[in-house]
Amino acid sequence: MSKSKKMVYFFGNGKAEGTAKMKEMLGGKGANLAEMTNLGVPVPGGFTITTETCAAYDKAGGKWPVGLKKQVEDNLKKLEKAMKASFGDHDSPLLVSVRSGAAVSMPGMMDTVLNLGLNDKVVDGIIAKTGNARFAYDSYRRFIDMFGDVVMGCDHEHFEHAIGGLKKQRGVKDDTDLTADDLKELVKLYKAVYKKHVGKTFPQDPIKQMELSINAVFGSWNSSRAVKYRELNNITGLKGTAVNVQAMVFGNMGDDCGTGVCFTRNPSTGEKEYYGEFLMNAQGEDVVAGIRTPVPMIELNKVNTKIYKQLTGLMDKLEKHYKDMQDIEFTIQQNKLYILQTRSGKRTAEAAMRCAVEMVGEKLIDKKVAVSRIEPAQIDQLLHPHLDSKAKRQVIATGLPASPGAAVGQVVFNAEDAEAWKARGKDVLLVRIETSPEDIGGMDAAKGILTQRGGMTSHAAVVARGMGRCCVAGASDIEISYAKKQMKAGARIIKEGDWITLDGTRGEVLLGQLPLVEPKMSGNFAKLMSWADEIRKLGVRTNADTPEDAIRARAFGAEGIGLCRTEHMFFEGDRIWAVRQMILSADVYADLRDKIVKLEEQGDLEADQKKELAGLKKEFKVPQAEFEGALKKLLPYQRKDFVGIFTAMAGLPVTIRLLDPPLHEFLPQDAKSQKEMARRLKVKPAEVQAKVEDLHEFNPMLGHRGCRLSVTYPEIARMQARAIMEAAIIVAKKRKKVLPEIMIPLVGAVSELVFVKKHIIDEIEKVFKEKKTKVAYMVGTMIEVPRAALTADEIATEAEFFSFGTNDLTQMGMGFSRDDAGKFLGEYTELGIYEKDPFQSLDQMGIGRLVDLGIQLGREINPKLKVGICGEHGGDPSSIEFCHEVGMNYVSCSPFRVPIARLAAAQAVLAEQK
Amino acid sequence: MSKSKKMVYFFGNGKAEGTAKMKEMLGGKGANLAEMTNLGVPVPGGFTITTETCAAYDKAGGKWPVGLKKQVEDNLKKLEKAMKASFGDHDSPLLVSVRSGAAVSMPGMMDTVLNLGLNDKVVDGIIAKTGNARFAYDSYRRFIDMFGDVVMGCDHEHFEHAIGGLKKQRGVKDDTDLTADDLKELVKLYKAVYKKHVGKTFPQDPIKQMELSINAVFGSWNSSRAVKYRELNNITGLKGTAVNVQAMVFGNMGDDCGTGVCFTRNPSTGEKEYYGEFLMNAQGEDVVAGIRTPVPMIELNKVNTKIYKQLTGLMDKLEKHYKDMQDIEFTIQQNKLYILQTRSGKRTAEAAMRCAVEMVGEKLIDKKVAVSRIEPAQIDQLLHPHLDSKAKRQVIATGLPASPGAAVGQVVFNAEDAEAWKARGKDVLLVRIETSPEDIGGMDAAKGILTQRGGMTSHAAVVARGMGRCCVAGASDIEISYAKKQMKAGARIIKEGDWITLDGTRGEVLLGQLPLVEPKMSGNFAKLMSWADEIRKLGVRTNADTPEDAIRARAFGAEGIGLCRTEHMFFEGDRIWAVRQMILSADVYADLRDKIVKLEEQGDLEADQKKELAGLKKEFKVPQAEFEGALKKLLPYQRKDFVGIFTAMAGLPVTIRLLDPPLHEFLPQDAKSQKEMARRLKVKPAEVQAKVEDLHEFNPMLGHRGCRLSVTYPEIARMQARAIMEAAIIVAKKRKKVLPEIMIPLVGAVSELVFVKKHIIDEIEKVFKEKKTKVAYMVGTMIEVPRAALTADEIATEAEFFSFGTNDLTQMGMGFSRDDAGKFLGEYTELGIYEKDPFQSLDQMGIGRLVDLGIQLGREINPKLKVGICGEHGGDPSSIEFCHEVGMNYVSCSPFRVPIARLAAAQAVLAEQK
């Protein structure tokens, strides 16, 4: 070895220079190959070029660092020795694969070249050695195709065109119908295609082939699809990809050969069983790409019991070693088993739960590891709806149940359309002949995925499971035409935009929009969640406005309500008419009230002022009757709502937010509804219209809402406070524990809080006096205006709790209106200006600083200040981790996100312990 | 004296217990009386109850603190001794005044009771002593009126009613026509009025009178008008009012008596002259309240030369002692001069300038004191418009030139209307018979003030000068009817809402709306400003969008442009059509451009993708021609604008902000104009309408604007950058120094800045190459999104300067839309939730923290980072002081505010030195 840095690590002959711990350096695949080799697993020998070398190659503008050439040559020699074969040799030829492999798995994202080392001389040697000319020429023509396409940029379609022509000429249908001679002819045709499109002859020098292929793998690290994949999956901080050069073994050398993929447990259900698929006489790529539909693994026992036993033995060994469910690629070459790859298997949430819980039972892992094994976002899958069993199912096609759950949507036939339609608010199903890494964005946008070709381990199936999308794969009885944007299912034609339903659990395609039902959670789920609860420190509450939501969330494990919005209570049924009556008289009411109060406070009145006061009081009677009358009508409705919610959440705290939206939201905006309102409230239509115009706001987000309404109309806050406490007393009298927390929204200054709180407490004291009983309660505030966070030390002198309203805090802090940002936010994340949509995942760098500052300032004044979050970020795992880090007491999220939050909160503790 | 705390301070007989330094304790008036007494000025003796005592009284719920009674009694005895008279004594009666006096002057805001000590016995004694029964009964009936009104809350109108009845009965017109017997009768009538309304008989015990009066003064501290005055004038931190009990001297005991007010310099012009007014045989209150119009002071020399000489000698002594222009109240009682009060005189800005500059010339004060003497907000007066000399003046009434300047507005007849009309955006003139402290709010709301009665020192005149409002006082030839809301000027009737013009410099009331012209600045102004410039550390720039504005601001002393908005350049003349053409094609253009770029970047295209690319490029041609064509049309206009501005500001930096408003602001909103646009741009009206709808935003404030436009359409930023640099090169070639600073608005994340800056620099480099020359420039950003301030450390890595856009920072940070907040912000300041309108004066507690944080974070990265402010706060004195404190480099404000900013910046330094 030269004096230069070690850039290449060898594995083979039962020994390897690397280990499983060297993922950063050798990539996941390289580290695993080294580890397996050391474990005694029969892995074809090879060597791994480090990820650092990829970075150095990039940095040098696409040049090999000094010393690399020598190290590659040295390792190639070692490999030749280990495999007892020589690169480019006629008699004992060594063929290799060149594959990428980063520290984090990026399936199918980067380049791979197989059968490297073949040339005109070697192909003859292989024929001589195997006596299988068909296999030799088939491998050779595949190699030219792949090398041309992947390494030299000569489109695969050109080769397809050539083989298509030849098949036509020969009058055959399938590739397998071509004879050895046909394939020999095809090699010639492919070389011509190569020369035409690449502009050079196909390189016969294997070393040259290898160098170019290594370069292609290095280069693929920064291909646009790989970059996009990393973006989509938030993969950062990697140096590059490693390059694995490994001796080829062949599953397509004859009927004693085969290739397959297997899982140590069922990746769909998590059941402990040998699970997988294989194809005899096939290359591994055929299985992964879904080109041929493979056979279940159990069949291997019939085909070759010895190999089957050896394989299952190795599966047990590997799972025990890695303490996780393994996804293993294997090849049988002339009755000899090789393991090509093993990695943690992707799995559905259900499978992840079952595996984690059962592995704890098997003492393979402990509870903490089990909890850390579940991707919180994945839990969504478990909570996703499935098809109502009573629904009339009109099955139009069947395929493989590739990813569970069900989805209803309109059909689109490419990824771009899927993204575009979704952006327009449509539910779409992505239908493809087969999917490829370019389709990632569209798969993410779709509610479900249907493919015509491919198995349970095809690209579509693997990715859909990872994403938690329902998927039916390999539904071979459909026929897709991209050109016509339609698919045939039997005689039926489904066009773009037509509605279908997918059942990913059964693998069925159903006509129309079928009803979906909510899922129930398994015992594994409950067990794992209880372990998460043992670990987490953050409380988990829910955002719920109705008793129904509250009950559901409680079933999901919510420990209280963190946000109960009261505005919907103003909309329902007849209430809206009382609200509208109130709004019509509101400003006249407030104006007269202020004038009267001002004069009365002044005291020392002159005669004309006394006359004025009397006049005002007379004038006040009508608006007062209307305004206060409307509030009186609303009170019993509100009280009833709160009784329902308090009863549902008995024993748990309930945070109720006072009325938040601007009043104009309660008025009808179109002329017809305005007329109806006028008729109903017995006023002139022009009056309604004038009120709508008067209340119009240029920026309602920054307008007259939240506690600002309570400052202008403290009567509304008083009515709500009364409804809350009267309800609390009713429920408390039934011996149920009630813990009401009254939350004042949109506070920007402590003085607002003081003002509104004074009215609330005064009203509550009245209620207590009237009812001759008391209920403990708290008054706190949302921190959603940046100024509130900035002056949290002042606000903490008056607030008994803080609840960060990160939706508004994000809108104001970043200056984005959520309703309008759609027009440019997509471009922003695409250009990488913001890594993530800040409305989905809290902008920790910016808004997070504001949250952190608010908590620090607040706790300086009141170290025991209760702090939570009630924005939608409360259900986002990475935001939850942040909430844990900054020391919040709880997060609050939508009912379906409660389990995610429980898990994410536990994982935040585990991450901290690391 | 008892052991209790000293609550009462005596002055008299040439010696006082207090000094001028004890303002906090004795109030301004009490401290001055003590100081004057010690100086040997002939002040009637008396004693002062401390402000602390007022606070203690308040705290005790309106009870005298222990020991006060004794101290008052002891001091009363001392006073009797000093004045050689006795309280309540028939033979040698002592009468006293009881007046309020806080540490900060609050003219007319709190209560005063005069002639205290009169009763049925004393009135006889006075008659016996003076032989003037008319004076005695007049004083007595005045005392009953004042005591009844001020102390016991029996309205003055009741007494007026009684005197009116008597005059009618006697068939006389004026009060002075009533005889001594009439007045004696009136005392009876007044006592009856008192008894009827108070419910008790008028107290004959002088000690009781004094106690009740002291209580009334204490109580007046928290009267609503006093509280409002303190709010309006931002007076905080005071304990209460002191109470001054002082021996009465009488200006109304006969023709050898008189009373007056004088100033050591002319408070209107600042000229060094004896200035003032007096009335013989009158009470001081008659002058101040403007009930009789007094005589100029020079006349006193004729009436009584000896007294005139004594008075002017004392005026010189007092000005020299206090080193400031004095406002002095005096009374002549039977040919003996008494000084009742001296204080710093309120003055116009012009007078303030002249006094300050001339006093430096006289070596009375130094430059720093001179600079600190000018209230920055007052400078506005000097810059206020006056009437065009060529205007056709139709004078309908004349009065006193009480406060200089001119004003045009619609007439209103009470303060409440003035406030209400102003709130509706109207220019109003407040017309009153005479003003009183209750009118303060309305006077502030009015452009100018006109009174029917009152002199140069009347309430209206004093307050108007202080506020910088133009005022014509004592226009006795008008006749106001509050009931009819109109005034007569001769035969002409002016109704509420009619337009008139006031010339406060000449004292004329003119019909209609006359043209106003801009003022020129005096030599004193220039001199004082140059002293301010020597002291200040902050630079002062201006916000200017046109060469005209730039030239004006430069004349006012602007040292550069801190904010040149470019959007108006998009509106003028024909440009708007190019802009609208650009907008029509913008999104199709951007969409196709992105698709083409994406495919081209991908490189490795398949056949159908290549076909797609060709198709896109074909499709792109039309929108490209329209969009880029429109930009090409705009370029020369923009370039010309910048040439003008760079030329005007040669040698000084010019900060140019790239296009900021959302595009929909450039489209017509009504159907008719949309049709016109369609016709002109040769598209279908529906297309225009669709575009308007498409661009509609729910919260435009938080929408697609600022640098977000440059992210979507970097071509616009490039066009602007090109126009700026081409203009810079043109001007630089004329050997004028150009310092362009390109400012990117609405940056929230450093990544936005990086993106836009890259495009700008790239375009500028192209310009430099084309023109074969370079001009130095900077690229910086506005800090106006809270997130930008929060991540200023990141942003400072890319920005060469920060300019705080505190308008938007306030809107987003406080969550107030400026357009909408009007609906509740008034209520907010009224309720004291925010002390000041945060759009006028920076909210230092909240938004200020964000500014401070932004500067600190930015300077951590780049200690030399240039930081300025370009919100409207840049012209607000208290905000400027804040900008100085947090270490900004400059403030930028509207041209007229530049002198204010220069002065405020200097005062910030002086305040810091204290």
Interface residues (C-beta under 8 A of the other chain):
Chain A: G153 D155 E157 S224 E601 Q602 G603 D604 E606 A607 E697 F698 N699 P700 M701 L702 G703 H704 R708 V711 T712 L746 G748 A749 S751 E752 F755 E784 V785 P786 R787 L790 T791 E794 D808 Q811 M812 G813 M814 G815 F816 S817 D819 D820 A821 K823 F824 E827 Y828 L831 G832 I833 Y834 D843 M845 G846 I847 R849 L850
Chain B: G153 D155 E157 S224 K598 E601 Q602 G603 D604 E606 A607 E697 F698 N699 P700 M701 L702 G703 H704 R708 V711 T712 L746 G748 A749 S751 E752 F755 E784 V785 P786 R787 L790 T791 E794 D808 Q811 M812 G813 M814 G815 F816 S817 D819 D820 A821 K823 F824 E827 Y828 L831 G832 I833 Y834 D843 M845 G846 I847 R849 L850
